[in-house]
Amino acid sequence: MAVSLYDEEGKRWRTDVGAGRLQKALSGEAEIDVPRFQGIGPDGQSVWLLTRKNAEVSAVTVALADGRTIEHDAAGEAVHRSAWRMTIRDRRNDRIVAGIVTDGTRTTYEFIDPRLARQWHQIEEKLSGKGPLIVSSSDDFARVVLSVGSPAGPQYLLADMRSGEAMSLGPEYRWLPAVGEVRAIEYPAADGLLIPGFLTLPVRGPREKMSLVVLPHGGPEARDEGGFDWWAQALANAGYAVLQPNFRGSTVSDAHVAAGHGEWGRKMQTDLSDGVRYLAGEGLIDPARVCILGASYGGYAALAGVSLQRGIYRCAVAVAGLSDLHWIVQKNAGFRLNTNLRTRYGERLLGVSDVGDPSIDERSPLEHADAVTVPVLLIHGRDDTVVPYDQSRRMADALERLHKSVQIVDLKSEDHWLSRSETRLQMLAATVAFLKAHNPPDAAASSTASAGKTR
């Protein structure tokens, strides 16, 4: 057994382990980054965890019997534990079987058992270029269910690890009329940092000078992984190319996450428009026909794209988006919770240490409503407990007072995650109608809409 304890106010962490009675094994100080358990070691006699100090990640092995740190474990030279984003565990005993590594747009698996590692390598070779993802497995990992990409959408395969053979189980989404092709891309940000991401092509139409929707993910410490994305595919079926960039701060790697510290509303934002510039330079999209939309942090990025930036996007859709960044670091009637982990995490993302830092206003779309010159659609669940509905309502009021083009859609009895299928459909219908009105996917219609628009 292993237990991790953290004192938010004292900023101290402690890890206790024991085969029976718990005893202290590790301890230290951390503003934010406490150790993260990976699981029980393959021998069942140790626990594996990751520690982080000054953005450097270390893999640590602790003996369950006495809490001592073990210098050499069963991982082997072919395994890079500090790079693992997640683990695969044996569901019979919770022991670690493999680690999952994400590198840019690629996902790989590192099996600890040399036999399983060889077998998995054989599967990868047979499915070269398809990027197989493990969905499920038998208890002994002799058979695994895989998901692989195809022009018709994700396909399920049943693979025999011993023989290396794989048989089709059919498509993941049987009733879809069509699926847009998803391409892995990589482009340089203005400062040279490589930004991995995905471009979903429209189901029909030309493959150049396309109308584009930029769709940044939420989090912001999250990532897009390619494959089937219901939101991107809905837009592709409506005729749009969709860019999903893993901007700095995304969980592509620890270094990529650290590159986003302090860059909220700064380089995290320009990483998106750098993607637009790149696709335009490749001739894939028409830079005059680009809109931005997203949810949660992505909703903030959509609002920032038309308030902090200008001349890039023809319209913006923000779903459950933040408009006032003071909300991150200032809670409870203005009292700053400096002993709260969430507050310190927000300060690191924003790069501030004081609630009165003027850069908070400088990066808050609410404070720059007067700079908005394009139509804005705000969508928010009334029962959102993650980002308050008030964040959208205040932005709508500010834009309305300035006689800007703004619409707001209230999602009744809905949370932050759009958990109800009917409200997801409501959101998609409102979004597609708004995009087609202000940035039609057809070039001729788009020119007509632009000519008739007043700003």
Buried (B, 14 or more C-beta within 10 A) or exposed (E): EBEBEBEBEEBBBBBBBBEEEBEEBBEEEBEEBBBEBBBBBBEEBBBBBBBBEEEEBEBBBBBBEEBEEBEEBBBEEEBEBBBBBEBBBBEEEEBBBBBBBBEBBEBBBBBBBEEBBEBBEBBBEEBEEBBBBBBEBEEEBBBBBBBBBEEEBBBBBBBBBEEBEBEEBEBBEEEBEEBBBBBBBEBEBEEEBEBBBBBBBBBEBEEEBBBBBBBBBBBBBBBBBBBBBEBBBBBBBBBBBBBBBBBBBBBBBBEBBBBBBBBBBBBBBBBBBBBBBBBBEEEBBBBBBBBBBBBBBBBBBBBBBBBBBEEBBBBBBBBBBBBBBBBBBBBEEEEBBEEBBEBBBBBBBBBBEEBEBEBBBEBBBBBBBEBBEBBBBBBBBEEBEEBBBBBBBBBBBBBEEEEBBBBBBEBEEBBBBBEBEEBBEBBBEBBBEBBBBBBBBBBEBBEEBBEEBEE
